[in-house]
Amino acid sequence: MCYHIFAFIAGFVLDLLIGDPHFIPHPVRLIGSLISFLDKRLNCDAGYNSSEKKLNLIKYKRGMLLVFTVIFATFAMSVIIIVAAYSINLYAGVIAEAVMTWQILATKCLRVESMRVYDALRTDGVDAGRRAVSMIVGRDTSVLDAAGVTRAAVETIAENTSDGVIAPMLYTAIGGPVLGFVYKAVNTMDSMLGYKNDKYMYFGRFAARLDDVVNFIPARISAYLMIAAAFIGGRHFDGKNAYHIFKRDRFNHASPNSAQTESVCAGALRVQLAGDAVYFGKLVKKKYIGDGLREIEYEDIKRANRLMYITAFLCELLSVAVMSLVLILL
C-alpha cells in the first residue's frame, strides 16, 4: 500500500511540474479516438425503416454499447499495463502507477490553457481572447465581450476543478490508475457525446447520465474543499460569500454537478457567472450564479487558478491522509 501512496504523490507532483506537453502522446487522446471510431459506426440511421420512437431507442441502446465498450477497453488496457509493469519488478510497477496518475490529472494543463486566455486578453485584446477561450469552451465565443471571455474562462476553471482535478484524483486514490482512467473515459465520453442536439440527444444520453452519476459525490467534495481554499487563500477570496453562494446557487445549472464548484468560485471572487450563452447558433437560457458584487476582470482568471491549485493541494493531502490511515488500520 505504501508504494501506491508514493506513486500517487509522485503522479501529482509530475502533473504540477510537467502538465500535458503536446509532444507526449496522451492516453485520453487514444480514448477519444476510440470514441470517435465507435461513434461513426454506431451513431447512424442507415438500414432502419422504423418509427421515430423505435429509432431513438435503437440510438440509446447503441450509445450504451459504445459506453460499455470504451469502459471495458480502458479497464483492460490499464490492468494490462499495471500487471506487466509489476511483473518486471516493484520499481517498474511504481513508476508505471506514477506516470499513469500524472496522465490522469489535469491541474497544470487547466492552468496553462486558461492562462492563454488571460495572456491573450491582456496583450492582444478581445478578439485574441475569443480565439483563445474557444479552445476550452463549447459555446459560441464570437459574441463575447471581454467580460464574457473572462467569465467563460473562470467558469471552465471552476467546473474542471472537479471534472479534471478532484474527481480523477479521488477515483485514483480509491482504485489506483485503473479506476482513474475508467473515470477519465466516462468523462471524455460525456464531453464528446453528451450534447442535447439531434445527433446525440439519444445516442449520447447514457454517457451523459453516467457522467452525472460518477461526478455526483466528487463534485460536492470539490465544492467543500474549494470553500476551505477560499478561507485560507488570502485577501482576494471571500470564504463566507463562497459558502453563501454555494448554498443558494449550487443547483443553478442543467447539470446536477456543474454549479457546485461554479457557485463556490463565483462567491469566492464576488462575481457573477453563467447566464445565457449561444451554442451551435442557438441561444440557451441559463440562470445566473453569484451576485456580481463587483465587475469581473481578466485578473480573475489568475485568481480562479490559484483557488483551483489550493483546492487540489487540499484534496491531495486529504487523499494521502485517508490512504495512510487505511494502511495503518490494515
C-alpha positions as CSV (number, residue, x, y, z in Angstrom):
1,M,0.0,0.0,0.0
2,C,2.8,2.4,0.8
3,Y,4.1,2.0,-2.7
4,H,0.7,3.0,-4.1
5,I,0.8,6.1,-1.9
6,F,4.2,7.0,-3.1
7,A,3.1,6.6,-6.7
8,F,0.0,8.7,-6.1
9,I,2.1,11.6,-4.7
10,A,4.7,11.3,-7.4
11,G,2.0,11.4,-10.1
12,F,0.5,14.6,-8.6
13,V,4.0,16.2,-8.5
14,L,4.7,15.2,-12.1
15,D,1.4,16.8,-13.1
16,L,2.2,20.0,-11.3
17,L,5.7,20.2,-12.9
18,I,5.1,18.9,-16.4
19,G,1.4,19.1,-17.1
20,D,0.4,17.6,-20.5
21,P,3.0,18.5,-23.1
22,H,1.6,18.2,-26.6
23,F,4.6,16.2,-27.9
24,I,3.9,13.4,-25.4
25,P,1.1,11.0,-26.6
26,H,-1.7,11.1,-24.1
27,P,-3.9,8.1,-23.3
28,V,-7.0,10.3,-23.2
29,R,-6.5,11.1,-26.9
30,L,-6.5,7.3,-27.6
31,I,-9.7,7.0,-25.6
32,G,-11.1,9.9,-27.7
33,S,-10.0,8.2,-30.9
34,L,-11.8,5.0,-29.9
35,I,-15.0,7.0,-29.0
36,S,-14.9,8.7,-32.4
37,F,-14.3,5.4,-34.2
38,L,-17.3,3.8,-32.5
39,D,-19.4,7.0,-32.9
40,K,-19.1,6.9,-36.7
41,R,-20.1,3.3,-36.9
42,L,-22.8,3.1,-34.3
43,N,-24.5,6.5,-34.5
44,C,-26.3,6.3,-37.8
45,D,-29.8,5.7,-39.1
46,A,-28.8,3.7,-42.2
47,G,-30.8,0.4,-42.6
48,Y,-33.7,1.4,-40.3
49,N,-37.2,1.9,-41.6
50,S,-38.6,2.3,-38.1
51,S,-40.8,4.8,-36.3
52,E,-39.1,7.7,-34.7
53,K,-39.7,6.3,-31.2
54,K,-38.1,2.9,-32.1
55,L,-35.2,4.6,-33.9
56,N,-34.5,6.7,-30.8
57,L,-34.5,3.6,-28.6
58,I,-32.0,1.9,-31.0
59,K,-29.8,5.0,-30.8
60,Y,-30.0,4.9,-27.0
61,K,-29.0,1.2,-26.9
62,R,-26.2,1.8,-29.4
63,G,-24.9,4.6,-27.2
64,M,-25.0,2.2,-24.2
65,L,-23.0,-0.3,-26.3
66,L,-20.4,2.4,-27.0
67,V,-20.1,3.3,-23.3
68,F,-19.6,-0.3,-22.1
69,T,-17.1,-1.0,-24.9
70,V,-15.0,2.1,-24.1
71,I,-15.1,1.3,-20.4
72,F,-14.1,-2.3,-20.9
73,A,-11.2,-1.4,-23.3
74,T,-9.9,1.3,-20.9
75,F,-10.1,-1.0,-17.9
76,A,-8.4,-3.9,-19.7
77,M,-5.6,-1.8,-21.1
78,S,-5.0,-0.1,-17.7
79,V,-4.9,-3.5,-15.9
80,I,-2.5,-4.9,-18.6
81,I,-0.1,-2.0,-18.2
82,I,-0.1,-2.2,-14.4
83,V,0.3,-6.0,-14.2
84,A,3.0,-6.0,-16.9
85,A,5.0,-3.3,-15.1
86,Y,4.8,-5.0,-11.7
87,S,5.8,-8.4,-13.3
88,I,9.1,-6.8,-14.2
89,N,9.8,-5.6,-10.7
90,L,8.4,-3.4,-7.9
91,Y,10.2,-0.2,-9.2
92,A,8.7,-0.6,-12.7
93,G,5.3,-1.0,-11.2
94,V,5.6,2.1,-9.0
95,I,6.9,4.1,-12.0
96,A,4.0,2.9,-14.2
97,E,1.5,3.9,-11.5
98,A,3.1,7.3,-11.0
99,V,3.2,8.0,-14.8
100,M,-0.4,6.9,-15.2
101,T,-1.5,9.1,-12.3
102,W,0.3,12.0,-13.8
103,Q,-1.6,11.5,-17.1
104,I,-5.0,11.2,-15.3
105,L,-4.7,14.6,-13.6
106,A,-5.1,17.9,-15.4
107,T,-4.1,20.5,-12.8
108,K,-1.3,22.2,-14.7
109,C,-3.0,21.7,-18.1
110,L,-6.1,23.5,-16.9
111,R,-4.0,26.4,-15.7
112,V,-1.9,26.6,-18.9
113,E,-4.9,26.6,-21.2
114,S,-6.9,29.1,-19.2
115,M,-3.8,31.4,-18.8
116,R,-3.6,31.6,-22.6
117,V,-6.9,33.3,-22.4
118,Y,-5.6,35.7,-19.8
119,D,-2.4,36.5,-21.8
120,A,-4.5,37.0,-25.0
121,L,-6.9,39.4,-23.3
122,R,-4.1,41.3,-21.6
123,T,-1.8,41.7,-24.5
124,D,-3.8,41.4,-27.7
125,G,-7.4,42.3,-26.8
126,V,-10.9,40.8,-27.1
127,D,-10.5,39.2,-30.5
128,A,-7.5,37.2,-29.4
129,G,-9.2,36.4,-26.1
130,R,-12.2,35.0,-28.0
131,R,-9.9,32.8,-30.1
132,A,-8.1,31.5,-27.0
133,V,-11.2,30.8,-25.0
134,S,-12.9,29.0,-27.9
135,M,-10.2,26.3,-27.4
136,I,-11.6,25.4,-24.0
137,V,-15.3,26.1,-24.1
138,G,-18.1,24.8,-26.3
139,R,-20.1,28.0,-26.6
140,D,-20.1,30.5,-29.5
141,T,-17.3,32.9,-28.4
142,S,-17.7,35.3,-31.4
143,V,-20.4,37.2,-29.5
144,L,-18.5,37.6,-26.2
145,D,-17.1,40.9,-24.9
146,A,-14.0,41.0,-22.6
147,A,-16.1,40.3,-19.6
148,G,-17.8,37.4,-21.4
149,V,-14.5,35.9,-22.4
150,T,-13.2,36.2,-18.8
151,R,-16.4,34.7,-17.4
152,A,-16.2,31.7,-19.8
153,A,-12.6,31.0,-18.7
154,V,-13.4,31.3,-15.0
155,E,-16.4,29.0,-15.4
156,T,-14.2,26.5,-17.1
157,I,-11.6,26.6,-14.4
158,A,-14.3,26.2,-11.7
159,E,-16.1,23.3,-13.4
160,N,-13.0,21.5,-14.4
161,T,-11.5,21.8,-10.9
162,S,-14.0,19.0,-10.2
163,D,-14.0,17.1,-13.5
164,G,-10.3,17.4,-14.4
165,V,-8.6,17.5,-11.0
166,I,-10.5,16.5,-7.9
167,A,-12.7,13.7,-9.3
168,P,-9.9,11.9,-11.1
169,M,-7.7,12.3,-8.0
170,L,-10.4,10.8,-5.7
171,Y,-11.0,7.8,-8.1
172,T,-7.3,7.2,-8.4
173,A,-6.9,7.3,-4.6
174,I,-9.7,4.7,-4.3
175,G,-8.9,2.3,-7.1
176,G,-5.5,3.3,-8.4
177,P,-4.8,4.4,-12.0
178,V,-7.1,1.7,-13.4
179,L,-10.2,3.3,-11.8
180,G,-8.8,6.8,-12.5
181,F,-8.6,6.0,-16.2
182,V,-12.1,4.5,-16.2
183,Y,-13.3,7.8,-14.8
184,K,-11.5,9.7,-17.5
185,A,-13.1,7.5,-20.1
186,V,-16.6,8.3,-18.8
187,N,-15.8,12.0,-18.6
188,T,-14.4,12.0,-22.1
189,M,-17.5,10.3,-23.5
190,D,-19.7,12.9,-21.9
191,S,-17.6,15.7,-23.4
192,M,-17.8,14.2,-26.8
193,L,-21.3,12.7,-26.9
194,G,-23.3,14.5,-24.2
195,Y,-24.9,17.1,-26.4
196,K,-28.6,17.8,-26.5
197,N,-28.8,18.1,-30.2
198,D,-30.4,15.9,-32.9
199,K,-27.3,13.8,-33.4
200,Y,-26.6,13.0,-29.7
201,M,-29.9,13.5,-27.9
202,Y,-30.5,9.8,-27.6
203,F,-27.2,8.3,-28.6
204,G,-25.2,10.3,-26.0
205,R,-27.8,10.3,-23.2
206,F,-26.5,7.2,-21.4
207,A,-22.9,8.6,-21.4
208,A,-24.2,12.0,-20.1
209,R,-26.3,10.3,-17.3
210,L,-23.4,8.1,-16.3
211,D,-21.1,11.1,-16.1
212,D,-23.6,12.8,-13.8
213,V,-23.6,9.7,-11.5
214,V,-19.9,9.3,-11.3
215,N,-19.4,13.0,-10.6
216,F,-22.2,13.4,-8.1
217,I,-20.1,12.9,-4.9
218,P,-16.8,14.2,-6.2
219,A,-18.4,17.5,-7.3
220,R,-19.7,18.1,-3.8
221,I,-16.4,17.1,-2.2
222,S,-14.8,19.6,-4.6
223,A,-17.1,22.3,-3.6
224,Y,-16.4,22.0,0.1
225,L,-12.7,21.8,-0.5
226,M,-12.9,24.9,-2.6
227,I,-14.8,26.7,0.2
228,A,-11.9,25.7,2.5
229,A,-9.5,27.0,-0.1
230,A,-11.4,30.3,-0.2
231,F,-11.0,30.7,3.5
232,I,-7.2,30.1,3.5
233,G,-6.4,31.5,0.1
234,G,-5.8,35.1,1.0
235,R,-7.3,38.6,0.6
236,H,-8.6,38.0,-2.9
237,F,-11.1,35.4,-1.8
238,D,-14.3,35.7,0.3
239,G,-14.8,32.4,2.1
240,K,-18.1,33.4,3.8
241,N,-19.6,34.6,0.5
242,A,-18.3,31.4,-1.2
243,Y,-20.3,29.3,1.2
244,H,-23.4,31.6,1.0
245,I,-23.5,31.5,-2.8
246,F,-22.8,27.7,-2.8
247,K,-25.8,27.1,-0.6
248,R,-28.0,29.3,-2.7
249,D,-26.9,28.7,-6.3
250,R,-25.4,25.3,-6.4
251,F,-28.3,23.9,-8.4
252,N,-28.5,26.8,-10.9
253,H,-27.4,24.6,-13.8
254,A,-28.9,22.0,-16.1
255,S,-26.3,19.6,-14.7
256,P,-26.6,18.5,-11.1
257,N,-22.9,18.9,-10.7
258,S,-21.5,21.8,-12.7
259,A,-22.8,24.6,-10.5
260,Q,-21.4,23.0,-7.3
261,T,-17.9,24.5,-7.8
262,E,-19.0,27.3,-10.1
263,S,-21.1,28.7,-7.3
264,V,-18.2,28.5,-4.8
265,C,-15.9,30.2,-7.3
266,A,-18.4,33.0,-8.0
267,G,-18.9,33.6,-4.3
268,A,-15.2,33.5,-3.5
269,L,-14.4,36.0,-6.2
270,R,-17.6,38.1,-5.6
271,V,-18.5,38.0,-9.3
272,Q,-21.5,36.7,-11.3
273,L,-21.0,33.7,-13.6
274,A,-23.2,31.7,-16.0
275,G,-26.2,33.3,-17.6
276,D,-27.4,33.0,-21.2
277,A,-25.0,31.6,-23.8
278,V,-25.0,30.7,-27.5
279,Y,-24.4,27.1,-28.5
280,F,-24.3,25.9,-32.1
281,G,-26.1,29.1,-33.2
282,K,-28.9,28.8,-30.6
283,L,-29.4,30.9,-27.5
284,V,-29.5,28.8,-24.4
285,K,-31.2,30.3,-21.3
286,K,-29.2,29.8,-18.1
287,K,-29.6,31.0,-14.6
288,Y,-27.0,33.3,-13.1
289,I,-24.7,32.1,-10.4
290,G,-23.5,34.7,-7.9
291,D,-24.4,38.3,-7.1
292,G,-21.9,40.2,-9.0
293,L,-20.7,42.3,-6.1
294,R,-18.0,43.7,-8.4
295,E,-17.3,43.6,-12.2
296,I,-15.4,40.6,-13.4
297,E,-11.9,41.3,-14.8
298,Y,-9.3,39.3,-16.5
299,E,-7.2,39.1,-13.3
300,D,-10.0,36.8,-12.0
301,I,-8.6,34.1,-14.3
302,K,-5.4,34.1,-12.3
303,R,-7.4,34.1,-9.1
304,A,-9.6,31.2,-10.2
305,N,-6.4,29.2,-11.0
306,R,-5.0,30.0,-7.6
307,L,-8.2,28.8,-6.0
308,M,-8.1,25.6,-8.1
309,Y,-4.5,24.9,-7.1
310,I,-5.2,25.3,-3.4
311,T,-8.2,23.0,-3.7
312,A,-6.1,20.4,-5.5
313,F,-3.4,20.5,-2.7
314,L,-6.1,20.1,-0.1
315,C,-7.6,17.1,-1.9
316,E,-4.1,15.5,-2.3
317,L,-3.5,16.0,1.4
318,L,-6.9,14.6,2.3
319,S,-6.4,11.6,0.0
320,V,-2.9,10.8,1.3
321,A,-4.1,11.1,4.9
322,V,-7.0,8.7,4.3
323,M,-4.8,6.2,2.3
324,S,-2.2,6.3,5.1
325,L,-4.9,5.7,7.8
326,V,-6.2,2.7,5.8
327,L,-2.6,1.4,5.6
328,I,-2.2,1.8,9.4
329,L,-5.5,0.1,10.2
330,L,-4.8,-2.8,7.8
